[in-house]
Amino acid sequence: MINSFIHLLFRRRHFWRYASFDEVAELYASRTLRMLALNMIALFIAVYLYRDGYSLLFIAGFYICYFLFKIPVTFAAAEIAAHLGPKHGILIANLLYIPALITFSFVGDYGIAALVVFGIFQAFAATVYDLCYLVDFSKVKHPLNAGKELGYMNILDKLATGLSPLIGGVVATFAGVETTMLIAAGLFAVAAIPLLRTAEPTATHQRVKYRGFPWRRNMRGFVAYGAIGYDTVIKGTMWILFITSTIFAAMQDELYATIGALSSVTLLAALAASYVYGRLIDGHRGRDLLRLSVLLNSIVHLVRPFITTPVGVISNNIANETATTGYAMSFTRAMFDAADNSGNRISYMMGIELAFNMGATLAFGLLFGLLYIMGDADAMKTLFVLSAFVVLIIATPKFAMYRKK
C-alpha cells in the first residue's frame, strides 16, 4: 500500500528515470516503515530508563559503551554491504531490531543483563542499517535531481517521525512501553518487505578498500560528520532527558504521550522545509543552506538552558527541526557526490559511520564528565552551551561539489 502511494505521488515527477524508479520507491517505502517503527520507541528508551530509577550518570555511561561498541561493528557492516549488498544489509538490520526491542521490554524484570543484550543487538541493527542505507541511496539517486529526491525522502521521514512519537507515546501511556516495543518490532519486520522486489543496486562480493583509499582527502568531511553524530544525540536523547528531568519532572503516566505530542508538533515545519531545501540544493544553493542552517542550529543550543515552559520547548523544537533538516539535506547531497568520486563508495560510507559514532561517543563522554562534577540540570545546561560551538564544525568541509558552484 505504501509502495503504491509513493508511485502515485512521485512517479510523474521522476519521468527522467522511469526505468529505475522502482528502486527509489522501494527504498522510500522501506525507509518510511522503518522510521515509523524506530520513532515509536527511540525517544522513550532513555526516558524509560530514567523513570525506572537509573541515574543520568548511568544512562550516559551506557550510551558511551553503546557508541564505542558501534565503532568496531562498523567494519562488519561495511563487509556485509560489500559481500551481500546494501539491500540484504538493510534486511538483516531490520530483523536484528526485533530481538533488540523484545529484549528491551524485559529490562524492567532483568535489569542490566537485558539492557546489555538490547544494546548489542541495537548496535548491530542501527550500524548495519545506517551504512547500507547510505550506500543504497547513494547508488540509486539521480545525479541531477538528488536534492529533490532527498527532499522527498525527508518528507516521508518527517511524516513518520512526526506521527510515530505521538502514536508510541499514547500506546506507552495506556498499554506500557513494553507493548510499544513489541508493536515496533513487528513494523521492523514489515519494513524489509518492499526491498525484496528488485535486485541489489551494487555488485556483490566486493572488497572494502582500506589501503589506498583517499582518507586524507575526505577527512574534513568525516570530521564534520562526527559533529553531526554529536549533534544528533544532543538534540535527541539529551534534550528529551533534559525536559523530562526539569520541565516535566512532575508528570507521571502522561509523560510519554506529552513528549510524543511535543515531538510531533514540528511535523508541518519539517515537511515544508524538506521540500524547499531540496529545490535550493538542486538550484546550487546547498553551500549557503549548509552554513545558515548550522548557524541557526548553534543558536538553538544556546537558547536551550533558558527554556522553562512547554511553549518554549515547542518553539525550540520547531527551530531545531528547521535547522537540522537544512544542514542534513545539504550535507548529505554533497556527501553523496564525494562518495561517488571517492573510488569506493562503501569505504567512504564506512568512514562516515565511524565518524558519526565517534562524535556521539564524545557527546555522552562530555555529559558523563559534567554530571560527575556538577548537578544534573547544570551539567546538561553547560553541555548545550558547549554544543553551540561544537556544531559549527558541521559547516567546515570543503566539498568539491560546492566548490564548483
N, C-alpha and C positions, 0 to 999 in steps of 0.2 A: 504493500500500500504506500509506504513512504517512498519507495523507488519510483512508483508510478506518478506520485505527486511531484517529485523532483523533475522527472521527464517533462511533465506538463508545464511546469513553471519555468524551466530554464532552457529546454532544448531549442526553442525558437531564437534564443539569444546566442546559441552556440552553433549556428549554421556552418561556420568556418571550420568546425571539427566534427561534423556529423558522424563520420565513421567510427570515431573513438570516444564519443560522448558517454557511452555505456560505462567505461572505466571511471570517468569522473563522477557520474551519477551514483554508481555503486559505492564509491568512496564517500560521497556526500551522505548517502543513506546510512552506511555503517557508522560513520562518524557521528551522525545525529543521534542514533540509538545509543551509542556508547556514551556520548555526553549526557544524554538523558539519565542513563544509569549512574554514571560517575557522580554527577552533581546532585543526585538524590541523597548521597551519603558523604561526599567529600567534605562538606562544610561541618558535618556533625561529628566526625571522628574525634578531633581534638576536644570539642565541646563535651562529648560523651565522657571522655577520659577525665576531664576537669570536674564535671559534675559527679563523677563516680568516686571522687576523692583523691585523684592523682594531682600532685602539685605541678605548677607551671615549670619548675626546675626539672622535674621528672619528664614531663612532656617534651621539653626542649632537648633533654638528653636522649630520649627515644628517637626523636627526629634526626638528631646528629648521627646516631648509629644507622638509621634507615637510609639517609642520603649517602653516607660513607659506603654502605653496602652496595648501593646502586652503582658506584663507580666501577668496581670490577665486573658487575653484571652487564655494564655497557659493552664490554668486549664480547661477551657471549651473545648479546643482542645483535651486534654487528655481524657476527659469524652466522647467526640464524638468517638475517636478511640476505647475506651473500650466498649461502648454500641452498636455502629453501625458497627465498624470495620474500619481499615485504608483505604480500598478502597472506602468505602462510604464517608469517610472523605475527601479523595482526590477529589472525585466527587463534594462534597459540596464546597470545596475550589476553584476549577476551576470555578464553577458557580458564586461564590462570586466575583471573579475577574472582571466579566463582568460589573456589576453596578459600581465597583470601577473605571474602565477605562473610562466608559461612563461619569461618574461624573467629572473625571479629565478634560475631553475635554471641560467642561463648566467653568473651572477656570478663563479663560480669560474674561468671561461675568459676573460671580457671585462672583469672588474673594475668600475670606477666607471661606465663607459659603460652597462653592463647595469643597474647599480644605479639610475642616473638614470632610465632608461626605465621600470624597475619602479616607481619612486616616482611618476612621472607617472600611469601607469595606475592604480596603487593609490590615489592621492589622489582621482582622479575616481570610481573604483568605490566607495570607502568613503564619500565625502561624499554622492554621489547616493543610495546605499542608505540611509544613516542618516536623511537628511532625508525621503526618500519613505516609509520605513517608519514614521516617527513620524506623518507626515500620514495615512497609510493606517489605522494602528491607532487614531489619534485619531478618525477618521471612523466606523469600523465598530464600535467598542466600544459596549457598552450603558451608558447613563448611570448606572444604579443599581447595576450589578454590575461596574463596570470594575476594581475591586480584585481580584475573583475572577478575572476574565479575565487580568489582569496576572499573577496567581498561576499560572494555567495556562500562560501564555506563558513565565514564568520556569522552571516545572518542565521544560518541553520544552527551553528554553535550557540549563538546567543538566544535563539528560541528555546533550545534545550536547556541551556544554562540558566535562562531566566525563569522558566516554568518549573524545572525539576526541583530546585531547593524548596519551593513552596509546597509541591506535592510531597516531597520527602519529609518536610517539616510537619505537615499535617498528619501524615502516617505515623511519624515518630511520636507525635504528641498523643495520639489516640490509641496506637497499637504498639508503640515501643520502637526504639532504634533497631532492635534485632529484626523486627518484621521488615523495616525499610531495607536492611541489608539483604534479606532473602529476596525481596522483590527486585532489587538492583542486580543481584546475581543472575536472576532469570533474564533480565534485559541484556546483560552482557552476552549471554548465550545467543540470544536472538540477533544481536548486533553483528555477529560473524556471518550470518546467512547471506546478506547481499554480496559479499565478496567472493562467493563460491561460483558465480555465474561466468566469469571470464578468467583468462589465463593470467599468469604473472606478467607485470609490465616490464620487468627487468630479467636479464638472463640469470639462471640459477647456477649453482656450483661455481660461483666466483670466488676470488681470493680478496680478502680485506688487505688493503695496501698500508703497511706500517712504515717500512723503509722506502725512502724515495718520494713519499707524499710531501707536498709543499706546506708543511706545518707552519713554518715561519711566516710565509706569505699570508696565511689565513689567521694568524694568531690574534690580531686586533679584533677580528670578528668573533673569535672564540671567547676572548676576554669579555667583550660586550655581552655575549650571550650568557656568560656567567653572571653578569649583573642582572640579566632578565630572570635567571633562576633565583637569584637573591630577591628580586622584587616580587616574583610570583608567590613566594611563601610569606613575604611581609604583608602583601595586600590580601592574601587569602587566610591561611591558618592563623597568623599572628594578629591580624586585625580582628578576626572573629573572636579569638581568645581575649583580646583587649576589651571589646564591647561586652562580652559575656561576663568578665570579671569586674567590670566597672559600671557601665551604663545600665546593664540588665542583670546586675548581680542579685537583685531581689526576686527575680522571676523564678517560677517553679516549672510546672508541666508545660506551660505555654511558651517556654523559651524557644524550643525547636521551630515551632510554627512562626514565631516572631522573626527569628533570624532568617528563615526561609523567605518570608514575605519581604523583608528588607533587601535581601539579595535579588529577589525577582523584580523589584520596583524599577531597577535600572534597565529593564528589557527594551523599552522604546528608544532610549538614548543609544543603547548599543546597536540596535537594528539600523537606525538612521546613520550612525557613524560608520558602520561596516560598508554600507552602500556608497556613501560619499567618499570614503577613504579609498575604496577600490578604484573609483574613477580618477581620483587625484594621482594615485600611483601609476596607472596606465597613462596619465597625462603628464608624466615626467616631473611630478612634484613630490616624489617619495622622500627625497632627502630633506626637504623643508618640513614635510609632515613628521618625519622621524624626530627632528630636532625640537620642533614646537611641542610635540606630544610628550617627549621626555621632560622638557621644562615644566609643563603642566603637571606631570606626574610628581616631580620633585616638590612642587608647591603643595600638592595634595598631602604628601607625607608630612610636610612642615606643619600643616594645619591640624593634623590628627590629634596631637596631645591636648588640644584645647576644646575638643568636641565632648559635650556632656549630655546631649539630648538625642532622642530618636530622629528628629528633624535634621540635626547635624549629621547623623550617620547616613541618612538618605542622600543628602546633598553631596557628602563626600563620596559616597558610592557612585553616584552619577558622574561626578567629575573624574573619579578614578577610572571608571569604565570607558569614558570618552578618551582619556589619555592613553590607557594601556592598549585599547583597540587600535589607536593610531600608530603607536610605535611598534606593536606586534605585527601589524599588516605590512608596514613599510620595511621593517627589518627582515621579515620573512621573505618578502619578494626579492630583496637584494641577496639574501642568504641563498635562495634557490638558484639565482644566477651564479653566485660564487661556487655552489656545489656543481652546477653544470660544467663549469670551466676548471674544476679542480683536478680532473683526471681520474677521480674515483669518488663517485657520489656517496657511497656507503661509508668510506673512510672519513669524508667530510662531516657527515651527519653523526658519526661516532664522536668526532671532536666536539660537535655542538652539544651532544647529550652529556659528555663528560664535563664540559664547562657548566652546563645547567646544574648538574648535581653538586659540583664544587661550590657554585655560588649559593645554592640552597643550604649546603653544609655550613658555609661561612655565616649565613644569616642566623641559623639556630645556634651556632657557636658563640656569636656575639650576644644573643639573647641569654644563653646559659651563663656567660661571664657576668653580664649585667645583673641577672637575677641573683647571682651568688654574692654580689657586693651591695645590693640595694633592694628595696621593696618591689613587689610585683608591678604595681602601677607605674612607679618611677622608672623601672627598668624598661618597660615597654614604651613609655613616652620618650625616653632617651634614644631607644632604638629607632623610633620613627624619625627623629631629628637627624640621626646619623644616616639613615636610609635616604633622606632627601639629597644627600651629596653622593652617596654610592650609586644611585640610579642614573646619575648624569653620565656614567661610563657607557651607558647603552647608546648614546649618540656619538661615540668616538670612532667607530670603524670607518675606514675609507673604502667603501665597496666600489669595485670597478664599475658596476652598473650606474651608480650615481655620479661617478667622475666623468662619465661620458656625456651627461646631460648639461 
